[in-house]
């Protein structure tokens, strides 16, 4: 049984601010910021995470990671050395652990011109102390963290462009020391963990299929090709998006290009208990990567004013 989680907090970056939105029970439609943080002058924020109590933000820039209070006071900062003079092609990612005690940061150091290996660094959330610094065998353009909702392990998916993608998992042991493992696939993109944590979803780097894996070992439970959804693989692909609508229902995004070169996409439902497609769903998304599934039957899309909009099939949000 999944323990009760605090309300989900999501962030958006707009007008020089980090805006934190609380996705609580019964809250639908356009969301208003519950807290607003102002980064340090000159900091280019690429990713951020806010504690559930809304009192601290941790954000990543191309050159480091920073923790501030809600009042804007510096708690700690860690600069990436040497500073990168490469403007594009690398994106740092940051995540907060389930218990809030640690901050996990992916550093794409190869593409940033900082070294011959990327790094996965774990900091103490209160002090900024480096608890682990793992050298990776990757040269990624960016990464994305997912935190397991029960055991607190942290997944990291790294995209290496045309060279494929890598999925890793970090676990904090009983002694408090993080340990790391790499899954054996060089070509699967991590999409999301299931709400209850029993499985996770990946998409083939070549976009030919979607697979569902057992947590934590990664054993494949089932795979669905483009053909399984009724499409021709010659002109349709599985997008690197989607996720879990509920613990038992996943959303898979299919897309392609029409003869007139107009791009299209659709969201298909999959019953993960049986491994079968069960129809479509309209997320009101404006592009294949707009919808963010929350796992409780609802999802977020981006509003025209930059604020997220929470929707569900029953809430009647327009």
C-alpha positions as CSV (number, residue, x, y, z in Angstrom):
1,X,0.0,0.0,0.0
2,X,1.4,3.4,-1.0
3,X,1.8,5.7,2.0
4,X,-0.1,9.0,1.8
5,X,2.0,11.6,0.0
6,X,2.0,15.4,0.6
7,X,0.4,17.5,-2.1
8,X,2.5,17.6,-5.2
9,X,4.4,20.9,-5.8
10,X,5.3,21.8,-9.4
11,X,7.3,24.8,-10.5
12,X,7.3,27.1,-13.5
13,X,9.9,29.7,-14.5
14,X,8.5,33.0,-15.8
15,X,9.4,36.7,-15.7
16,X,12.5,36.0,-13.7
17,X,10.6,34.1,-11.0
18,X,10.3,30.5,-9.8
19,X,6.6,30.0,-9.2
20,X,5.5,27.0,-7.0
21,X,2.0,25.5,-7.5
22,X,0.4,23.1,-5.1
23,X,-1.6,20.4,-6.8
24,X,-4.0,19.6,-3.9
25,X,-7.2,17.5,-3.8
26,X,-10.1,19.0,-5.5
27,X,-8.2,21.8,-7.1
28,X,-8.8,22.0,-10.9
29,X,-8.6,24.6,-13.6
30,X,-6.0,27.4,-13.8
31,X,-3.6,27.1,-10.8
32,X,-2.3,30.1,-8.9
33,X,1.2,30.2,-7.4
34,X,1.3,29.2,-3.8
35,X,4.8,30.7,-3.4
36,X,7.1,32.8,-5.6
37,X,10.9,32.7,-5.3
38,X,13.3,35.2,-6.9
39,X,16.7,33.7,-8.0
40,X,19.9,35.4,-7.4
41,X,20.8,38.2,-9.8
42,X,22.4,36.8,-13.0
43,X,21.3,33.2,-12.4
44,X,19.9,31.4,-15.4
45,X,17.5,28.8,-13.9
46,X,17.0,25.7,-15.9
47,X,15.3,23.4,-13.4
48,X,14.0,23.8,-9.9
49,X,12.3,22.0,-7.0
50,X,10.4,23.4,-4.0
51,X,9.9,21.7,-0.7
52,X,6.4,20.7,0.2
53,X,6.3,23.3,3.0
54,X,7.1,25.9,0.4
55,X,9.9,27.4,2.5
56,X,12.9,26.5,0.3
57,X,13.7,26.2,-3.4
58,X,16.7,24.4,-4.9
59,X,17.4,25.4,-8.5
60,X,20.0,24.4,-11.1
61,X,21.8,26.7,-13.5
62,X,24.3,25.7,-16.3
63,X,27.0,26.5,-13.8
64,X,25.8,25.3,-10.4
65,X,23.1,24.6,-7.9
66,X,21.6,27.0,-5.4
67,X,19.3,26.7,-2.3
68,X,17.4,29.8,-1.2
69,X,14.7,30.5,1.5
70,X,11.4,31.8,0.6
71,X,12.6,35.2,1.8
72,X,15.5,35.0,-0.7
73,X,18.3,34.3,1.8
74,X,21.1,32.0,0.6
75,X,21.1,28.6,2.4
76,X,23.9,27.1,0.3
77,X,25.4,27.0,-3.2
78,X,27.6,24.7,-5.1
79,X,29.5,25.9,-8.2
80,X,30.4,23.5,-11.0
81,X,34.1,23.8,-11.8
82,X,35.4,24.9,-14.1
83,X,32.7,27.2,-15.4
84,X,31.3,26.2,-18.8
85,X,31.7,28.4,-21.8
86,X,29.5,26.2,-23.9
87,X,26.2,28.0,-24.4
88,X,23.9,25.2,-25.7
89,X,23.5,21.4,-25.8
90,X,23.6,20.7,-22.0
91,X,20.9,20.9,-19.4
92,X,21.4,20.3,-15.6
93,X,18.6,18.5,-13.7
94,X,17.8,18.6,-10.0
95,X,15.5,16.6,-7.7
96,X,14.6,16.4,-4.1
97,X,14.5,13.0,-2.3
98,X,11.2,11.6,-1.0
99,X,12.2,12.4,2.6
100,X,13.5,15.8,1.7
101,X,16.9,15.2,3.1
102,X,18.9,15.0,0.0
103,X,19.2,16.8,-3.4
104,X,20.1,14.8,-6.5
105,X,21.8,16.7,-9.3
106,X,22.7,15.5,-12.8
107,X,25.7,17.3,-14.3
108,X,26.1,17.0,-18.1
109,X,29.8,17.8,-17.8
110,X,30.9,16.3,-21.1
111,X,28.7,18.5,-23.3
112,X,29.4,21.5,-21.0
113,X,33.1,21.1,-21.7
114,X,33.9,20.5,-18.0
115,X,35.3,17.0,-18.2
116,X,35.4,13.6,-19.8
117,X,32.5,12.2,-17.8
118,X,29.1,13.3,-16.6
119,X,28.4,13.3,-12.8
120,X,25.5,12.5,-10.5
121,X,25.9,14.4,-7.3
122,X,24.0,14.0,-4.0
123,X,23.9,16.9,-1.6
124,X,22.6,17.2,1.9
125,X,19.5,19.4,1.5
126,X,20.1,21.5,4.6
127,X,23.8,22.0,4.3
128,X,24.9,21.5,0.7
129,X,27.4,18.9,1.8
130,X,28.4,16.5,-1.0
131,X,27.3,13.1,0.2
132,X,28.2,11.3,-3.1
133,X,29.7,12.2,-6.4
134,X,29.3,9.5,-9.0
135,X,31.3,9.6,-12.3
136,X,29.0,8.3,-15.1
137,X,29.9,6.6,-18.4
138,X,27.7,9.0,-20.3
139,X,27.9,12.1,-22.5
140,X,24.4,13.4,-22.1
141,X,22.7,16.5,-23.3
142,X,20.3,16.4,-20.3
143,X,18.7,14.2,-17.7
144,X,15.4,13.7,-15.9
145,X,14.9,12.5,-12.3
146,X,11.9,10.4,-11.0
147,X,11.6,9.6,-7.3
148,X,10.0,6.3,-6.3
149,X,6.9,7.0,-4.1
150,X,7.5,4.2,-1.6
151,X,11.1,3.2,-1.2
152,X,12.5,6.6,-2.1
153,X,15.0,5.4,-4.7
154,X,15.8,7.9,-7.4
155,X,15.7,7.1,-11.1
156,X,17.7,9.1,-13.7
157,X,17.2,9.0,-17.4
158,X,20.0,10.5,-19.5
159,X,19.6,11.5,-23.2
160,X,22.7,11.2,-25.3
161,X,21.3,12.4,-28.6
162,X,21.9,10.1,-31.5
163,X,24.0,7.8,-29.2
164,X,20.9,6.6,-27.3
165,X,19.8,6.9,-23.7
166,X,20.7,5.5,-20.3
167,X,18.7,4.8,-17.2
168,X,20.2,4.7,-13.7
169,X,18.9,4.2,-10.2
170,X,20.2,5.5,-6.9
171,X,19.4,4.1,-3.5
172,X,20.4,5.4,-0.1
173,X,21.5,2.5,2.1
174,X,20.9,1.9,5.8
175,X,24.2,3.6,6.5
176,X,23.1,6.7,4.7
177,X,25.5,6.2,1.7
178,X,24.0,6.4,-1.8
179,X,24.5,3.5,-4.1
180,X,24.1,3.4,-7.8
181,X,23.1,0.9,-10.5
182,X,22.8,1.2,-14.3
183,X,20.1,-0.7,-16.2
184,X,21.5,-2.7,-19.1
185,X,19.8,-0.9,-22.0
186,X,21.5,1.8,-24.1
187,X,18.4,2.7,-26.0
188,X,15.4,3.1,-23.7
189,X,14.1,6.5,-22.6
190,X,12.6,6.7,-19.1
191,X,9.1,8.2,-19.1
192,X,7.7,7.8,-15.6
193,X,7.3,5.6,-12.6
194,X,3.9,4.2,-11.8
195,X,2.1,6.0,-8.9
196,X,2.3,2.9,-6.6
197,X,5.9,2.3,-7.7
198,X,5.4,-1.3,-8.9
199,X,6.6,-0.6,-12.4
200,X,8.0,2.1,-14.8
201,X,7.5,3.0,-18.4
202,X,10.1,3.5,-21.1
203,X,10.0,4.3,-24.8
204,X,12.5,3.0,-27.4
205,X,15.1,5.6,-28.4
206,X,14.1,4.9,-32.0
207,X,10.5,5.5,-31.0
208,X,9.3,2.1,-32.3
209,X,7.6,0.9,-29.1
210,X,6.7,1.4,-25.4
211,X,7.6,-1.0,-22.7
212,X,6.6,-1.5,-19.0
213,X,9.2,-2.8,-16.5
214,X,9.1,-4.3,-13.1
215,X,10.5,-2.2,-10.3
216,X,13.3,-2.4,-9.2
217,X,14.9,-5.1,-11.5
218,X,13.7,-3.7,-14.8
219,X,12.3,-6.9,-16.1
220,X,10.0,-6.3,-19.1
221,X,6.4,-6.9,-18.2
222,X,5.1,-6.2,-21.8
223,X,5.9,-4.2,-24.9
224,X,3.6,-2.5,-27.3
225,X,4.7,-1.6,-30.8
226,X,3.3,1.1,-33.0
227,X,1.2,-1.6,-34.8
228,X,-0.5,-2.5,-31.5
229,X,-2.2,0.8,-31.6
230,X,-3.4,0.4,-35.2
231,X,-0.8,2.6,-36.9
232,X,1.7,2.1,-39.7
233,X,5.3,2.2,-38.3
234,X,6.4,3.8,-41.6
235,X,4.7,7.1,-40.7
236,X,4.0,6.9,-37.0
237,X,6.2,6.9,-33.9
238,X,5.8,6.6,-30.1
239,X,6.6,10.0,-28.6
240,X,9.0,10.3,-25.6
241,X,6.1,11.5,-23.5
242,X,3.0,10.2,-21.6
243,X,2.9,8.5,-18.3
244,X,0.4,7.1,-15.8
245,X,-3.1,8.4,-15.6
246,X,-3.8,6.1,-12.6
247,X,-1.8,3.2,-11.1
248,X,-3.6,0.8,-13.6
249,X,-3.8,3.0,-16.7
250,X,-1.0,4.5,-18.7
251,X,-1.1,7.1,-21.5
252,X,1.0,6.5,-24.6
253,X,1.5,9.3,-27.1
254,X,1.6,8.4,-30.8
255,X,2.5,11.0,-33.5
256,X,3.5,11.5,-37.0
257,X,3.3,13.7,-40.1
258,X,0.5,13.8,-42.6
259,X,1.1,13.9,-46.4
260,X,0.8,17.7,-46.3
261,X,3.6,17.7,-43.7
262,X,1.2,18.8,-40.9
263,X,2.2,17.1,-37.6
264,X,-0.3,15.2,-35.5
265,X,-0.4,13.4,-32.2
266,X,-2.9,11.3,-30.1
267,X,-3.0,10.0,-26.6
268,X,-3.8,6.3,-26.2
269,X,-4.8,4.5,-23.0
270,X,-3.2,1.2,-21.9
271,X,-4.5,-1.1,-19.2
272,X,-1.2,-2.0,-17.5
273,X,-2.8,-5.0,-15.7
274,X,-3.5,-6.7,-19.0
275,X,-1.0,-5.0,-21.3
276,X,-3.7,-4.0,-23.8
277,X,-4.7,-0.7,-25.4
278,X,-8.1,0.5,-24.3
279,X,-9.0,3.5,-26.3
280,X,-8.0,7.2,-26.5
281,X,-8.1,10.2,-24.2
282,X,-8.1,13.9,-25.1
283,X,-5.7,15.8,-22.8
284,X,-6.3,19.2,-24.5
285,X,-2.6,19.4,-25.0
286,X,-1.1,21.8,-27.6
287,X,1.8,19.6,-28.4
288,X,3.0,16.0,-27.6
289,X,4.9,17.1,-24.6
290,X,2.4,19.4,-23.0
291,X,0.4,17.0,-20.8
292,X,1.9,16.1,-17.4
293,X,0.2,13.0,-15.9
294,X,-0.2,13.2,-12.1
295,X,-1.2,9.5,-11.6
296,X,-4.5,10.3,-9.8
297,X,-6.7,10.6,-12.8
298,X,-5.7,14.2,-13.5
299,X,-3.1,16.0,-15.5
300,X,-1.6,19.4,-16.2
301,X,-1.4,21.4,-19.4
302,X,0.2,24.8,-19.9
303,X,-2.2,27.7,-20.0
304,X,-1.7,30.6,-22.4
305,X,-0.6,32.9,-19.6
306,X,2.1,30.4,-18.4
307,X,0.2,29.1,-15.4
308,X,-0.6,25.3,-15.4
309,X,-4.1,24.1,-15.8
310,X,-5.2,21.0,-14.0
311,X,-7.7,18.8,-15.8
312,X,-9.4,15.4,-15.5
313,X,-12.1,13.5,-17.4
314,X,-14.6,14.2,-14.6
315,X,-13.8,17.7,-13.5
316,X,-15.3,19.4,-16.6
317,X,-12.4,21.9,-17.0
318,X,-12.6,23.9,-20.2
